[in-house]
């Protein structure tokens, strides 16, 4: 299932920059590593599950940045992300999906 991501490659670098210097940075990085290592899901699926959870809890744009960084490294593309957003709408509601879409667009627009 791992493919070539059409997400900007620099997302992972930007996510690392956002985390750097924060008191919980090592803890958060460790959680991500542990999840990748202990999950029975492949990396793409796991990242898409994380994205769905972020949408469900109306997470801040920073959380989307960090997870889109993982997505770009895991081969997740925009088509897969759009499919997750579409699938979630009946469950979490259109407002949550619209909010997430705006945050994802913000993260992608700030890449330059």
Backbone as CSV, one residue per row, in Angstrom:
resi,resn,N_x,N_y,N_z,CA_x,CA_y,CA_z,C_x,C_y,C_z
1,UNK,0.802,-1.197,0.000,0.000,0.000,0.000,0.846,1.263,0.000
2,UNK,2.092,1.189,0.397,2.936,2.367,0.459,3.193,2.883,-0.946
3,UNK,2.923,4.175,-1.147,3.105,4.789,-2.449,3.885,6.079,-2.324
4,UNK,3.914,6.799,-3.421,4.591,8.082,-3.466,3.600,9.152,-3.023
5,UNK,3.965,9.941,-2.048,3.096,10.989,-1.550,3.178,12.210,-2.444
6,UNK,2.042,12.861,-2.653,2.049,14.128,-3.375,1.995,15.310,-2.407
7,UNK,2.165,15.023,-1.116,2.260,16.084,-0.119,3.666,16.688,-0.173
8,UNK,3.785,17.967,0.155,5.110,18.594,0.129,6.086,17.888,1.067
9,UNK,7.270,17.603,0.569,8.276,16.892,1.354,8.698,17.660,2.597
10,UNK,8.651,18.974,2.533,9.130,19.777,3.657,8.181,19.788,4.859
11,UNK,7.011,19.151,4.745,6.085,19.106,5.885,6.719,18.443,7.098
12,UNK,7.436,17.367,6.890,8.074,16.669,8.012,9.118,17.562,8.669
13,UNK,9.871,18.288,7.868,10.882,19.202,8.407,10.215,20.321,9.199
14,UNK,9.142,20.876,8.660,8.414,21.941,9.373,7.827,21.415,10.668
15,UNK,7.321,20.199,10.654,6.767,19.611,11.874,7.856,19.471,12.928
16,UNK,9.036,19.028,12.514,10.154,18.908,13.456,10.536,20.266,14.025
17,UNK,10.509,21.299,13.186,10.844,22.647,13.648,9.831,23.163,14.668
18,UNK,8.561,22.845,14.446,7.513,23.267,15.377,7.715,22.595,16.729
19,UNK,8.073,21.322,16.715,8.268,20.574,17.962,9.541,20.961,18.706
20,UNK,10.574,21.285,17.958,11.887,21.549,18.552,11.781,22.624,19.640
21,UNK,12.379,22.341,20.761,12.420,23.303,21.849,11.228,23.248,22.790
22,UNK,10.238,22.466,22.461,9.074,22.338,23.339,9.394,21.333,24.431
23,UNK,8.866,21.571,25.621,9.187,20.662,26.723,8.752,19.216,26.479
24,UNK,7.726,19.009,25.691,7.213,17.652,25.470,7.613,17.084,24.115
25,UNK,8.552,17.709,23.420,8.915,17.303,22.058,9.408,15.863,21.999
26,UNK,10.316,15.503,22.889,10.851,14.133,22.872,9.770,13.113,23.197
27,UNK,8.888,13.462,24.115,7.792,12.574,24.487,6.882,12.324,23.275
28,UNK,6.492,13.403,22.578,5.606,13.266,21.415,6.273,12.474,20.297
29,UNK,7.552,12.749,20.057,8.282,11.995,19.026,8.354,10.518,19.403
30,UNK,8.555,10.242,20.678,8.600,8.863,21.151,7.272,8.149,20.981
31,UNK,6.181,8.860,21.237,4.856,8.259,21.045,4.640,7.854,19.588
32,UNK,5.043,8.727,18.690,4.885,8.432,17.268,5.712,7.219,16.879
33,UNK,6.955,7.200,17.300,7.835,6.065,16.996,7.275,4.776,17.578
34,UNK,6.845,4.829,18.828,6.284,3.638,19.475,5.046,3.141,18.734
35,UNK,4.202,4.071,18.296,2.989,3.669,17.582,3.335,2.986,16.267
36,UNK,4.289,3.541,15.530,4.699,2.913,14.273,5.246,1.514,14.518
37,UNK,6.032,1.362,15.576,6.686,0.078,15.844,5.740,-0.974,16.407
38,UNK,4.747,-0.557,17.181,3.896,-1.536,17.853,2.572,-1.810,17.140
39,UNK,2.205,-0.986,16.192,0.928,-1.168,15.513,0.999,-2.311,14.508
40,UNK,-0.105,-2.982,14.353,-0.221,-4.022,13.338,-0.727,-3.435,12.030
41,UNK,-0.966,-2.135,12.022,-1.378,-1.444,10.804,-0.141,-1.005,10.036
42,UNK,-0.261,-0.935,8.724,0.849,-0.385,7.948,0.893,1.127,8.199
43,UNK,2.016,1.749,7.860,2.234,3.164,8.164,1.160,4.064,7.546
44,UNK,0.800,3.818,6.299,-0.215,4.645,5.640,-1.534,4.586,6.390
45,UNK,-1.973,3.384,6.705,-3.249,3.224,7.405,-3.206,3.883,8.773
46,UNK,-2.124,3.705,9.492,-1.993,4.298,10.815,-2.069,5.822,10.740
47,UNK,-1.385,6.417,9.799,-1.415,7.874,9.652,-2.820,8.348,9.290
48,UNK,-3.526,7.593,8.459,-4.896,7.966,8.104,-5.844,7.844,9.304
49,UNK,-5.609,6.862,10.159,-6.392,6.737,11.399,-6.134,7.951,12.286
50,UNK,-4.854,8.336,12.400,-4.533,9.526,13.200,-5.229,10.759,12.644
51,UNK,-5.222,10.899,11.317,-5.891,12.037,10.686,-7.381,12.040,11.028
52,UNK,-8.002,10.884,10.962,-9.429,10.786,11.299,-9.678,11.202,12.746
53,UNK,-8.794,10.800,13.640,-8.946,11.186,15.050,-8.796,12.694,15.220
54,UNK,-7.862,13.294,14.495,-7.688,14.742,14.578,-8.941,15.475,14.120
55,UNK,-9.545,14.981,13.053,-10.790,15.586,12.561,-11.877,15.442,13.620
56,UNK,-11.996,14.269,14.192,-13.060,13.997,15.165,-12.978,14.893,16.397
57,UNK,-11.759,15.234,16.817,-11.619,16.067,18.028,-11.418,17.540,17.700
58,UNK,-11.507,17.905,16.421,-11.316,19.290,15.977,-9.970,19.828,16.453
59,UNK,-8.927,19.066,16.160,-7.564,19.392,16.602,-7.060,20.687,15.956
60,UNK,-6.079,21.323,16.602,-5.514,22.551,16.046,-4.646,22.273,14.809
61,UNK,-4.398,23.322,14.045,-3.613,23.205,12.809,-2.236,22.600,13.062
62,UNK,-1.613,22.923,14.196,-0.297,22.356,14.521,-0.324,20.832,14.540
63,UNK,-1.393,20.267,15.066,-1.512,18.803,15.096,-1.608,18.246,13.682
64,UNK,-2.342,18.938,12.823,-2.419,18.494,11.432,-1.055,18.591,10.771
65,UNK,-0.301,19.655,11.058,1.043,19.792,10.493,1.903,18.592,10.874
66,UNK,1.916,18.255,12.142,2.760,17.151,12.599,2.353,15.834,11.955
67,UNK,1.071,15.612,11.824,0.610,14.354,11.259,0.694,14.336,9.735
68,UNK,0.565,15.489,9.095,0.771,15.533,7.650,2.249,15.326,7.323
69,UNK,3.125,15.746,8.235,4.542,15.438,8.062,4.778,13.940,8.053
70,UNK,4.158,13.242,8.999,4.251,11.770,9.017,3.598,11.171,7.780
71,UNK,2.493,11.776,7.353,1.798,11.275,6.166,2.690,11.365,4.935
72,UNK,3.377,12.506,4.781,4.226,12.669,3.593,5.362,11.651,3.599
73,UNK,5.888,11.330,4.778,6.966,10.340,4.878,6.454,8.909,4.700
74,UNK,5.159,8.720,4.891,4.578,7.371,4.825,3.944,7.061,3.484
75,UNK,4.005,7.998,2.544,3.452,7.763,1.224,1.976,8.076,1.077
76,UNK,1.389,8.733,2.069,-0.022,9.107,1.994,-0.163,10.318,1.079
77,UNK,-1.142,10.271,0.202,-1.380,11.366,-0.730,-2.666,12.109,-0.453
78,UNK,-2.836,13.216,-1.145,-4.023,14.056,-0.950,-5.319,13.313,-1.278
79,UNK,-5.293,12.448,-2.260,-6.509,11.709,-2.615,-6.969,10.842,-1.440
80,UNK,-6.021,10.205,-0.746,-6.368,9.398,0.421,-6.911,10.284,1.549
81,UNK,-6.289,11.425,1.755,-6.757,12.346,2.800,-8.161,12.832,2.484
82,UNK,-8.403,13.193,1.230,-9.741,13.629,0.835,-10.766,12.515,1.027
83,UNK,-10.376,11.280,0.754,-11.284,10.148,0.960,-11.633,9.969,2.429
84,UNK,-10.643,10.144,3.307,-10.901,10.047,4.749,-11.865,11.148,5.176
85,UNK,-11.639,12.362,4.713,-12.518,13.479,5.082,-13.946,13.217,4.613
86,UNK,-14.096,12.713,3.407,-15.420,12.400,2.866,-16.099,11.301,3.680
87,UNK,-15.343,10.272,4.034,-15.906,9.157,4.809,-16.313,9.588,6.209
88,UNK,-15.616,10.567,6.768,-15.898,11.004,8.134,-17.126,11.904,8.247
89,UNK,-17.470,12.611,7.205,-18.541,13.611,7.288,-19.836,13.089,7.908
90,UNK,-20.326,11.909,7.514,-21.572,11.428,8.131,-21.422,11.094,9.617
91,UNK,-20.192,10.800,10.048,-19.973,10.400,11.435,-19.685,11.578,12.356
92,UNK,-18.840,12.494,11.914,-18.433,13.598,12.788,-19.126,14.902,12.442
93,UNK,-19.773,14.953,11.277,-20.487,16.150,10.866,-19.683,17.012,9.907
94,UNK,-20.419,17.682,9.056,-19.799,18.549,8.065,-18.973,19.667,8.694
95,UNK,-19.419,20.294,9.796,-18.599,21.369,10.372,-17.192,20.913,10.764
96,UNK,-17.069,19.721,11.315,-15.734,19.225,11.682,-14.873,18.992,10.440
97,UNK,-15.481,18.472,9.402,-14.736,18.216,8.174,-14.327,19.526,7.510
98,UNK,-15.218,20.508,7.501,-14.889,21.824,6.937,-13.766,22.467,7.741
99,UNK,-13.845,22.376,9.057,-12.803,22.921,9.924,-11.458,22.246,9.637
100,UNK,-11.462,20.931,9.529,-10.225,20.191,9.247,-9.676,20.561,7.877
101,UNK,-10.549,20.684,6.897,-10.111,21.045,5.550,-9.423,22.404,5.553
102,UNK,-9.979,23.357,6.292,-9.365,24.688,6.388,-7.994,24.611,7.062
103,UNK,-7.876,23.795,8.096,-6.591,23.656,8.801,-5.554,22.970,7.928
104,UNK,-5.967,21.970,7.182,-5.046,21.296,6.268,-4.588,22.272,5.186
105,UNK,-5.523,23.046,4.636,-5.161,24.042,3.628,-4.196,25.072,4.208
106,UNK,-4.437,25.484,5.456,-3.536,26.433,6.117,-2.134,25.860,6.221
107,UNK,-2.034,24.618,6.660,-0.729,23.953,6.805,-0.039,23.873,5.440
108,UNK,-0.773,23.509,4.405,-0.176,23.382,3.075,0.211,24.740,2.500
109,UNK,-0.574,25.777,2.786,-0.269,27.121,2.294,0.960,27.718,2.984
110,UNK,1.237,27.312,4.209,2.369,27.850,4.964,3.681,27.154,4.616
111,UNK,3.643,26.220,3.714,4.841,25.433,3.402,5.937,26.242,2.741
112,UNK,5.590,27.336,2.123,6.609,28.126,1.410,7.437,28.969,2.340
